[in-house]
Amino acid sequence: MGGASQFAFMAAAFGDDARDGEPAPLPPHVERRGRKQRRRPPKLYRIGELVAYSGLSRQTVHNYTAMGLLREADWTEGGHRLYDESVFERIDEIADRKAGGESLLKIREHFAGIDRRDE
């Protein structure tokens, strides 16, 4: 591709009309300045996604949930656990505390105190 055809390709790819220099209309998903942003529903993660993003094993996620270190945000109709985005902060904090030599019992007590305050 060379010369004018390359310019036309690039202009089309980046949203400029090569003939008159006017920008192409924005796709519907792009926010325009001054328009209210719509509220998005929170993302909930299934255990497989949690395993993929956190590096923990499926069994570890189940164990941490059973111990009260992690909390489900919801359940699917089929009975699968769903976790919200805050679970990743907890996983990081668990890892940091374990690396510092803290036992899972102490970590559970720490989170139990936080959970009581949040209720």
C-alpha positions in Angstrom: 0.0 0.0 0.0 1.4 3.4 -0.8 0.7 7.0 -1.4 -3.0 8.1 -1.5 -4.4 4.6 -0.9 -2.4 4.3 2.4 -3.7 7.7 3.5 -7.3 6.7 2.7 -6.8 3.5 4.7 -5.4 5.3 7.7 -8.0 8.0 7.5 -10.8 5.4 7.5 -9.1 3.5 10.4 -8.8 6.6 12.5 -12.2 8.1 11.8 -11.3 11.0 9.5 -13.0 11.6 6.2 -10.1 11.9 3.7 -12.1 14.1 1.4 -13.1 17.0 3.6 -11.2 16.6 6.8 -14.3 16.3 8.9 -14.1 13.7 11.7 -16.3 10.7 11.3 -19.3 10.4 13.7 -18.4 8.8 17.0 -19.5 5.2 17.6 -22.5 5.0 20.0 -20.4 3.6 22.9 -18.1 6.6 23.0 -19.1 9.3 25.5 -19.5 12.8 24.3 -18.4 15.7 26.4 -21.2 17.1 28.6 -23.4 14.0 28.4 -24.2 12.2 31.6 -22.4 8.9 31.9 -24.7 5.9 32.4 -24.3 3.8 35.5 -22.8 0.4 34.8 -23.8 -2.7 36.7 -20.9 -4.1 38.8 -18.9 -6.9 37.3 -19.2 -10.2 39.1 -16.6 -12.9 38.7 -17.2 -16.6 38.6 -14.6 -18.8 40.3 -12.9 -19.7 37.1 -12.2 -16.1 36.3 -11.0 -15.6 39.9 -8.6 -18.4 39.4 -7.4 -17.1 36.0 -6.9 -13.5 37.3 -5.5 -14.2 40.8 -3.2 -17.1 40.2 -4.8 -19.0 43.1 -6.1 -22.5 42.6 -9.8 -23.3 42.6 -9.4 -25.3 45.8 -7.6 -22.3 47.5 -10.5 -20.0 46.6 -13.0 -22.5 48.0 -10.9 -22.9 51.2 -10.6 -19.1 51.6 -14.3 -18.7 51.1 -15.1 -21.5 53.6 -12.8 -19.9 56.1 -14.4 -16.5 55.7 -11.4 -14.8 54.1 -13.3 -14.3 50.9 -17.0 -13.5 50.6 -19.4 -14.2 47.8 -21.3 -11.2 46.5 -24.0 -13.3 44.9 -24.9 -16.7 43.5 -26.1 -17.8 40.1 -29.4 -19.6 39.6 -27.3 -22.7 39.1 -25.6 -22.3 42.5 -22.2 -21.0 41.4 -20.5 -18.4 43.5 -20.0 -14.9 42.2 -17.4 -12.5 43.6 -17.2 -8.7 43.2 -14.1 -6.7 42.3 -13.2 -6.2 46.0 -12.2 -9.8 46.2 -8.9 -9.0 44.4 -7.9 -6.5 47.1 -8.6 -9.2 49.7 -6.5 -11.8 47.8 -3.6 -9.3 47.6 -3.9 -8.5 51.3 -4.0 -12.2 52.2 -0.9 -12.8 50.2 0.9 -9.8 51.8 0.0 -10.9 55.3 1.0 -14.5 54.6 4.3 -13.3 53.2 4.8 -11.4 56.5 4.4 -14.6 58.5 0.8 -14.1 59.7 -1.2 -17.3 60.1 -4.5 -17.8 58.2 -6.3 -17.8 61.6 -4.9 -14.3 62.4 -5.8 -13.1 58.9 -9.3 -14.5 59.3 -9.7 -12.6 62.6 -8.6 -9.4 60.9 -11.2 -9.8 58.1 -13.9 -10.8 60.5 -13.4 -7.5 62.3 -13.6 -5.6 59.0 -16.7 -7.5 58.0 -18.5 -6.8 61.3 -17.8 -3.0 60.9 -19.1 -3.1 57.3 -22.5 -4.7 58.3 
